[in-house]
Amino acid sequence: MAVAALFDVDGTLIARNSAPLYMRHLRRTGQARRRDVARTLYFLARYKLGLLDIDRAVTVGMRWVQDRREADVRADCQVWYQRDVRPHLYAAMAATVEAHRQAGHVLAIVTSATRYLAEPIGSELGIAHLLVSQLVVRDGVFTGEPVRPVCYGAGKIHWAERFAAEHDVDLAESYFYTDSITDLPLLERVGHPRVVNPDPRLRRLAQRRGWPVRDLHPEDTAPIPLALAV
């Protein structure tokens, strides 16, 4: 069976949380209001405490995307990624991705974000498989409904196990890199948990369990060496 290397995005592949970056982009381009920004910051604070009600957050988040054209959102996110997200990519994590590729491992992003963030990151790092929170699209337009389960918390196990079955991957021999205590279910599911820039709760847990902990710093971000950019 194959070995996979799974990567979270926020705080792991990139040095920032993408949600406030995106909301500021929407605000700057006139697509969001001040209260939308405030709501995003509230949900982010709950997330950092491990107290996020993901169903409520998704329900609220779907309001702005409902009835919008998927092609427009994808194009807008490409602009946002290049300007606001790419500078925060960790070159050190790009090197880690490359090391797993050289080892013959199957690479996948596993994130609660949507594919409109994961696609450009995957393209940048040469990660073909994207396990993301999916949105229902009908006739090229968002319905405002998510595909359940959302790729968050225990939902990541659902999508990881489905991915493993489809690609003959042994999760017990696989790796998962993340910064968040909310990813504990998947960390416990793989054989090689890897903790990057952990929140306080995950740091304490990792220390108790002897999991490798890696701390990265702002100077470890882009530019990514050209040899590592795919």
Residue, then its C-alpha position, 0 to 999 in steps of 0.5 A: m500500500a502507498v504512504a501519503a503525506l497530508f498537509d493542512v493549510d492555515g498555519t502549516l503551509i502558510a504562515r497566516n490564517s486565510a479566512p481574515l486575509y480573504m475577508r480583507h480582500l473582499r472588503r477592499t474590493g467592495q464585496a463585504r461589509r465591516r460586519d462581515v469582517a467582524r464576524t470572521l474575526y469572531f469565528l477565527a477567535r472561536y477556532k483558535l480556542g477549539l470552540l468553533d461551531i463549524d455548522r454555524a460558521v458554514t451557514v453564515g459563510m454561505r450567505w455571501v457566495q449564494d447565487r454567485r458564479e463559480a467561475d467569477v469566484r475562482a478567478d477572483c481567488q486567483v488574484w487574491y492568492q497571488r497578492d495576499v496568500r503566496p507571500h506567506l507560503y513557508a519555503a521550509m514546508a515547500a521543502t518538506v513537500e518536496a522531500h515526501r515527493q522524492a520519497g514516493h509518497v502520495l501528496a494531499i492537502v487536507t483543509s477546511a478551506t475550499r478548493y478556491l484557496a487549495e487549488p493555487i497552493g496545490s498548483e504552486l507546490g505540485i500537490a495534486h490531491l485536494l481534500v477540501s470543504q466542498l460547495v454545491v454548484r448547479d449550472g455554474v452557480f453556487t446554491g449556498e449549500p455545503v457538501r457534508p461533512v465539512c472537511y473540519g475536525a472529524g470530517k477530515i477523517h471521513w475525507a481522508e479515509r475515502f481518499a485512502a480507499e481510492h488511492d490504496v493508501d495506508l493511513a497507519e503508515s502516513y503523515f499529517y502536518t497541522d498546527s491546530i488542536t481541531d485536527l486531533p482526530l486525523l492526527e490520531r488516525v495517521g501513523h506519523p503525526r507532525v505538528v507545525n506551529p501548534d496552538p497551545r493545546l496542541r503543543r501540550l498534547a504533542q509534548r505529552r505524546g512525544w510527537p515531533v513539533r516544528d516551529l517556523h518563523p516569518e523569515d521562513t516564508a516566501p520566496i520559495p526557491l525556484a527548484l521547489a516551486v512546481 
